[in-house]
Amino acid sequence: MERVTLRIPKQQIEEVERMVETGEYPNRSEAIRAAVRDMINEENAERRQNKRPWARA
């Protein structure tokens, strides 16, 4: 796994900390990894839909 350094607004990191404190995620890193996974999955789903316009509801 690679290390990435990023800057996040204080309000957002406080929300991440809240999710860690309530047990939603074990730590900040896992919360941020989950957010990145969700973003990638959403982008991939949008790409699949755009490739098959006939499959849209």
C-alpha positions as CSV (number, residue, x, y, z in Angstrom):
1,M,0.0,0.0,0.0
2,E,1.3,3.5,-0.8
3,R,1.2,6.5,1.4
4,V,-0.5,9.6,0.1
5,T,-0.5,13.0,1.8
6,L,-3.5,15.3,1.3
7,R,-5.0,18.3,2.8
8,I,-8.7,18.1,3.9
9,P,-10.7,21.0,5.3
10,K,-11.1,20.9,9.1
11,Q,-14.8,20.5,9.0
12,Q,-14.5,17.4,6.8
13,I,-11.8,15.7,8.9
14,E,-14.0,16.4,12.0
15,E,-16.8,14.5,10.3
16,V,-14.4,11.6,9.5
17,E,-13.3,11.6,13.1
18,R,-16.9,11.5,14.2
19,M,-17.4,8.4,12.1
20,V,-14.3,6.8,13.6
21,E,-15.5,7.6,17.2
22,T,-18.9,6.1,16.5
23,G,-17.3,2.9,15.2
24,E,-18.5,3.3,11.6
25,Y,-14.8,3.0,10.6
26,P,-11.8,1.7,12.6
27,N,-9.6,4.7,11.7
28,R,-9.3,7.7,9.5
29,S,-7.3,5.9,6.8
30,E,-10.0,3.2,6.4
31,A,-12.7,5.9,6.2
32,I,-10.9,7.7,3.5
33,R,-10.1,4.5,1.6
34,A,-13.8,3.7,1.7
35,A,-14.6,7.1,0.3
36,V,-12.2,6.6,-2.6
37,R,-13.5,3.1,-3.3
38,D,-17.1,4.5,-3.4
39,M,-16.0,7.3,-5.8
40,I,-14.3,4.8,-8.1
41,N,-17.2,2.4,-8.1
42,E,-19.6,5.3,-8.8
43,E,-17.5,6.5,-11.7
44,N,-17.2,3.0,-13.1
45,A,-21.0,2.5,-12.9
46,E,-21.6,5.7,-14.8
47,R,-19.1,4.7,-17.5
48,R,-20.9,1.3,-17.9
49,Q,-24.3,3.1,-18.2
50,N,-23.0,5.5,-20.8
51,K,-21.6,2.6,-22.9
52,R,-25.1,1.0,-23.0
53,P,-27.6,3.8,-23.4
54,W,-30.3,1.2,-24.4
55,A,-30.0,-0.3,-20.8
56,R,-31.1,2.9,-19.0
57,A,-34.4,2.8,-17.1
